[in-house]
């Protein structure tokens, strides 16, 4: 149990080598995949913004009709 409580100390050189080794394992996206994903995020953001705007407008009209305000 005492062994589990002790933290392993790693010297900085070993740490840097381990970080580099892990970095080589990463699969990076191609520039075209990155651009395609960015375009999709922008399109979805615009669609969500339009949906929320329309929902807000409709709810506002309904509230004004129910309360008689703004007539």
C-alpha positions as a printed Julia matrix, in Angstrom:
71×3 Matrix{Float64}:
   0.0    0.0     0.0
   2.91   2.34    0.7
   4.12   1.9    -2.89
   0.84   3.2    -4.31
   1.01   6.33   -2.18
   4.44   7.31   -3.48
   4.49   9.37   -6.65
   6.86   8.27   -9.36
   9.43  10.95  -10.06
  10.39  11.31  -13.7
  13.31  13.42  -14.76
  12.59  16.2   -17.31
  14.48  14.49  -20.15
  12.43  11.3   -19.82
   9.25  13.37  -19.6
  10.05  15.27  -22.82
  10.82  11.99  -24.63
   7.53  10.51  -23.47
   5.64  13.62  -24.62
   7.31  13.45  -28.04
   6.46   9.75  -28.34
   2.81  10.43  -27.54
   2.76  13.35  -30.0
   3.89  11.03  -32.79
   0.9    8.75  -32.09
  -1.62  11.53  -32.72
  -3.56  11.37  -35.98
  -3.85  14.91  -37.3
  -6.61  15.99  -39.66
  -5.77  17.16  -43.14
  -6.23  20.83  -44.04
  -9.25  19.98  -46.21
 -10.9   18.07  -43.34
 -10.28  21.02  -41.02
 -11.82  23.47  -43.49
 -14.82  21.19  -44.05
 -15.39  20.83  -40.3
 -15.08  24.6   -39.82
 -17.65  25.28  -42.54
 -20.05  22.79  -40.93
 -19.65  24.47  -37.53
 -20.35  27.9   -39.03
 -23.44  26.62  -40.87
 -24.8   24.87  -37.78
 -24.14  27.98  -35.66
 -26.12  30.12  -38.12
 -28.99  27.61  -38.17
 -29.16  27.48  -34.36
 -29.03  31.28  -34.16
 -31.9   31.58  -36.67
 -33.95  28.97  -34.8
 -33.45  30.72  -31.46
 -34.26  34.12  -32.98
 -37.49  32.82  -34.5
 -38.48  31.02  -31.29
 -37.86  34.23  -29.32
 -39.95  36.27  -31.74
 -42.84  33.79  -31.67
 -42.8   33.56  -27.87
 -42.68  37.36  -27.66
 -45.73  37.71  -29.93
 -47.63  35.09  -27.93
 -46.81  36.79  -24.62
 -47.9   40.19  -25.98
 -51.17  38.66  -27.24
 -51.87  36.98  -23.89
 -51.04  39.99  -21.74
 -52.42  42.66  -24.08
 -49.19  44.63  -23.85
 -47.84  46.46  -26.84
 -51.23  46.82  -28.5
